[in-house]
Amino acid sequence: MQLPAEGDAMAFSSYSNIGRMADMNITPLVDVMLVLLIIFMVTMPLRTYGIGVDLPQGPPQSQTPAQPIDLKIDAGGQITWNGSPLPLSALQGAMKIEAERYNDPKQQPVIRIDTDKDARYDVLANVLSSAKNAGLIRIGFVDDGQR
């Protein structure tokens, strides 16, 4: 076979600038990856299985939420519990009974404290410390807009 001359008007490149091919052959890499993909697809469903576990059940939840407790402190220092007068000395005992009635603090009743604008601060401080000592944590204050 005869090589074309340099002056021929053919659309071929000259053979003098052909060097080594720098492209990487990725066909074996693709073959290996496909084999690994098939192996993982076959083996993964075999490794997933469920285990039956009997978990302990907690105490039964009460369906009805606790009714809020309305405490009112008037200017003379008198405390009323849901409309009934209650002396300060009996307040912590009543709060302790309410706290023991509910195991979960989230189920405890909300204590809504309404104070007269002329009420003494030490009475309010005693009510708050009684609630804390009894274990009641859900305490709210009634403002003039909620009356």
C-alpha positions in Angstrom: 0.0 0.0 0.0 1.2 3.4 -0.9 1.0 6.4 1.4 -0.5 9.5 0.0 1.9 12.3 -0.8 2.1 15.4 1.2 0.6 17.6 -1.5 -2.4 15.4 -2.2 -5.7 17.2 -1.6 -7.2 14.5 0.6 -9.0 15.0 3.9 -6.6 12.7 5.8 -4.2 13.9 8.4 -0.6 13.1 8.1 0.8 10.0 9.8 3.6 11.9 11.3 1.7 13.4 14.2 0.0 10.2 15.5 1.2 9.5 19.0 0.1 7.3 21.8 -3.6 7.2 22.7 -4.2 8.9 26.1 -7.7 7.7 26.6 -8.3 5.3 29.4 -10.3 2.1 28.7 -13.1 2.2 31.3 -15.0 -0.9 30.1 -13.5 -3.2 32.7 -14.3 -0.7 35.4 -17.9 -0.5 34.3 -18.1 -4.3 34.2 -16.8 -4.6 37.8 -19.2 -1.9 39.0 -22.2 -3.6 37.4 -21.2 -6.9 39.0 -20.9 -5.3 42.4 -24.3 -3.6 41.9 -26.0 -6.9 41.1 -24.3 -8.5 44.2 -25.5 -5.7 46.5 -29.1 -5.9 45.0 -29.3 -9.6 45.6 -27.8 -9.7 49.1 -29.4 -6.7 50.7 -33.0 -7.9 50.9 -31.8 -11.1 52.6 -30.2 -9.1 55.4 -33.3 -7.1 56.3 -35.6 -8.9 58.7 -37.8 -7.8 61.6 -37.4 -8.8 65.2 -40.5 -9.0 67.4 -39.9 -7.2 70.7 -42.4 -7.0 73.6 -42.1 -3.5 75.0 -43.3 -2.7 78.5 -46.5 -0.7 78.7 -46.7 2.4 80.8 -49.6 3.3 83.1 -52.9 3.9 81.4 -53.3 7.5 80.2 -56.3 9.4 81.5 -58.6 10.5 78.6 -60.0 13.6 80.2 -57.7 16.5 80.8 -57.4 17.9 84.4 -59.6 20.8 85.1 -57.7 24.0 85.9 -57.5 25.2 89.5 -58.5 28.9 89.9 -56.7 30.5 92.9 -57.7 34.1 93.8 -55.8 36.2 96.2 -57.7 39.3 97.3 -56.3 42.5 98.9 -56.8 41.1 102.5 -54.7 38.1 101.8 -57.6 35.7 101.6 -57.1 32.8 99.2 -60.0 31.1 97.3 -59.6 27.7 95.6 -62.1 27.4 92.8 -64.4 29.8 94.6 -64.1 28.2 98.1 -62.1 30.0 100.8 -59.0 28.2 101.8 -56.5 29.2 104.6 -52.9 29.5 103.6 -51.9 26.7 106.0 -54.1 24.2 104.2 -53.0 25.3 100.7 -49.9 23.1 100.4 -51.8 20.0 101.5 -54.5 20.6 98.9 -51.8 21.1 96.2 -49.9 18.0 97.3 -53.1 16.0 96.9 -53.5 17.4 93.3 -49.9 16.6 92.5 -50.1 13.0 93.7 -53.3 12.4 91.6 -51.3 12.7 88.4 -48.1 10.8 87.7 -47.1 12.8 84.6 -46.4 16.5 85.1 -47.9 17.2 81.7 -51.2 15.9 82.9 -51.3 18.0 86.1 -53.9 20.7 86.3 -53.0 24.3 85.5 -53.1 26.6 88.5 -54.4 29.9 87.3 -53.5 32.6 89.9 -55.6 35.8 89.9 -54.4 38.5 92.3 -56.1 41.7 93.3 -54.1 44.7 92.4 -53.7 45.6 96.1 -52.7 42.1 97.2 -49.6 41.6 99.2 -46.6 40.1 97.6 -45.7 37.8 100.5 -49.0 36.0 100.1 -48.3 35.4 96.4 -44.8 34.2 97.2 -46.2 31.7 99.8 -48.6 30.4 97.2 -45.9 29.9 94.6 -43.6 28.2 97.1 -46.4 25.9 98.2 -47.0 24.9 94.6 -43.3 24.3 94.1 -43.0 22.2 97.3 -46.1 20.2 96.3 -44.6 19.4 92.9 -47.0 21.4 90.8 -45.2 23.0 87.8 -48.0 24.2 85.5 -48.7 27.7 86.9 -50.3 30.6 85.0 -51.3 34.1 85.9 -54.6 35.7 85.0 -54.3 39.3 83.7 -57.0 41.9 83.4 -57.6 41.0 79.7 -58.6 37.4 80.7 -61.2 38.2 83.3 
